[in-house]
Amino acid sequence: MAARRHRRTALLAAAVALTAATAATGCSAVDKALDCVQTADAIADSVTDLQQAVENAANDPGRTDEALASIDANLDNIGDKTDNADVSQAVSDLGRAVDNVRTAVRNGDETPDVTPVTDAAGELTKVCTP
C-alpha cells in the first residue's frame, strides 16, 4: 500500500514538473513524457500484481498470466509512443524479463524469479521521470 502511494506521489510530482515545463518545450514532448510516466505507473501496478500472483500461484495460477499480459499491453502502449532511446531500451529489457518469467511458468516453475521484472520496471520508471 505504501509503495503504491509512493508511486502515486512520484507520478503527481512528475505531472506537476511536466506541466511547468510546457512553457519551455513543445506540448507534444510534454504529452509524450506524461504518457511515459503514466504508463510506467501502470506497469508498476502490474508488476505488483505479478509479484502477488506468483506468491499465490497455487490458489490462482491464471493470475500470473493475466499480470504478464497486462505488462505486455502497457509495454506495447509505451513502445508505440516513444522515440527516446533510453525508454526504448528499458521497454525492451522489461519485455525480455517478462518473456523469461512467462517461459519459466510454461516450463512448470510455480514460483519464478520476478526480480528481473521488478528491476527492469524500476529502470523504466527512472527513464520516464523528467
C-alpha positions as CSV (number, residue, x, y, z in Angstrom):
1,M,0.0,0.0,0.0
2,A,2.8,2.4,0.9
3,A,4.6,1.6,-2.4
4,R,1.6,2.5,-4.4
5,R,1.2,5.7,-2.5
6,H,4.8,6.5,-3.2
7,R,4.4,5.8,-6.9
8,R,1.3,8.0,-7.0
9,T,3.1,10.8,-5.3
10,A,6.0,10.4,-7.7
11,L,3.5,10.5,-10.6
12,L,1.9,13.6,-9.3
13,A,5.3,15.3,-8.9
14,A,6.3,14.3,-12.4
15,A,3.0,15.6,-13.8
16,V,3.5,19.0,-12.0
17,A,7.0,19.2,-13.3
18,L,5.8,18.4,-16.8
19,T,3.1,21.0,-16.6
20,A,5.6,23.6,-15.6
21,A,7.9,22.5,-18.5
22,T,5.2,23.1,-21.0
23,A,6.1,26.8,-21.3
24,A,9.7,25.9,-22.2
25,T,9.0,22.9,-24.5
26,G,6.5,21.8,-27.1
27,C,3.3,20.3,-25.9
28,S,4.0,17.2,-27.9
29,A,7.1,16.4,-26.0
30,V,5.4,17.0,-22.7
31,D,2.4,14.9,-23.7
32,K,4.8,12.0,-24.6
33,A,6.7,12.3,-21.4
34,L,3.4,12.3,-19.4
35,D,2.2,9.3,-21.3
36,C,5.5,7.6,-20.4
37,V,5.2,8.4,-16.7
38,Q,1.5,7.2,-16.6
39,T,2.3,4.0,-18.5
40,A,5.3,3.3,-16.2
41,D,3.0,3.8,-13.2
42,A,0.5,1.3,-14.7
43,I,3.4,-1.1,-15.3
44,A,4.5,-0.7,-11.7
45,D,1.0,-1.7,-10.6
46,S,1.1,-4.7,-12.9
47,V,4.5,-5.7,-11.5
48,T,3.0,-5.6,-8.0
49,D,0.1,-7.8,-9.3
50,L,2.6,-10.2,-10.8
51,Q,4.5,-10.5,-7.5
52,Q,1.3,-11.2,-5.7
53,A,0.2,-13.7,-8.3
54,V,3.5,-15.6,-8.1
55,E,3.2,-15.7,-4.3
56,N,-0.4,-17.1,-4.6
57,A,0.2,-19.3,-7.7
58,A,-1.2,-22.4,-6.1
59,N,-4.5,-20.7,-5.4
60,D,-4.9,-18.9,-8.8
61,P,-2.4,-20.0,-11.5
62,G,-4.1,-17.9,-14.2
63,R,-3.5,-14.7,-12.4
64,T,0.2,-14.8,-13.3
65,D,-0.6,-14.9,-17.0
66,E,-3.1,-12.0,-16.5
67,A,-0.4,-9.9,-14.8
68,L,2.2,-10.7,-17.6
69,A,-0.4,-9.8,-20.3
70,S,-1.1,-6.5,-18.5
71,I,2.6,-5.6,-18.5
72,D,2.9,-6.6,-22.2
73,A,-0.1,-4.4,-23.1
74,N,1.4,-1.4,-21.3
75,L,4.8,-2.1,-22.9
76,D,3.2,-2.0,-26.3
77,N,1.5,1.3,-25.4
78,I,4.6,3.0,-24.3
79,G,6.8,1.5,-27.0
80,D,4.4,2.9,-29.7
81,K,4.6,6.4,-28.2
82,T,8.3,6.9,-27.7
83,D,11.3,7.8,-29.8
84,N,13.6,8.1,-26.8
85,A,16.4,5.6,-26.9
86,D,16.6,5.1,-23.1
87,V,12.9,4.5,-22.9
88,S,13.0,2.1,-25.8
89,Q,15.9,0.2,-24.2
90,A,14.0,0.0,-20.9
91,V,10.9,-1.3,-22.6
92,S,13.0,-3.9,-24.4
93,D,14.7,-5.0,-21.2
94,L,11.3,-5.3,-19.4
95,G,9.8,-7.2,-22.3
96,R,12.7,-9.7,-22.2
97,A,12.2,-10.1,-18.4
98,V,8.5,-10.7,-18.8
99,D,9.2,-13.3,-21.6
100,N,11.6,-15.1,-19.2
101,V,9.0,-15.3,-16.5
102,R,6.4,-16.5,-18.9
103,T,8.8,-19.2,-20.2
104,A,9.6,-20.3,-16.6
105,V,5.9,-20.6,-15.8
106,R,5.2,-22.6,-19.0
107,N,8.1,-24.9,-18.0
108,G,6.4,-25.7,-14.7
109,D,8.1,-23.2,-12.4
110,E,5.3,-22.2,-9.9
111,T,7.5,-19.6,-8.3
112,P,9.6,-17.9,-11.0
113,D,12.1,-15.2,-10.0
114,V,10.4,-11.9,-10.8
115,T,13.3,-9.8,-9.6
116,P,14.5,-9.0,-13.2
117,V,10.9,-7.8,-14.0
118,T,10.9,-5.6,-10.9
119,D,14.4,-4.2,-11.7
120,A,13.5,-3.5,-15.3
121,A,10.3,-1.8,-14.3
122,G,12.2,0.3,-11.9
123,E,14.6,1.3,-14.7
124,L,11.6,2.2,-17.0
125,T,10.2,4.4,-14.3
126,K,13.6,6.1,-13.8
127,V,14.0,6.9,-17.5
128,C,10.4,8.1,-17.8
129,T,10.7,10.5,-14.9
130,P,11.7,14.0,-16.1
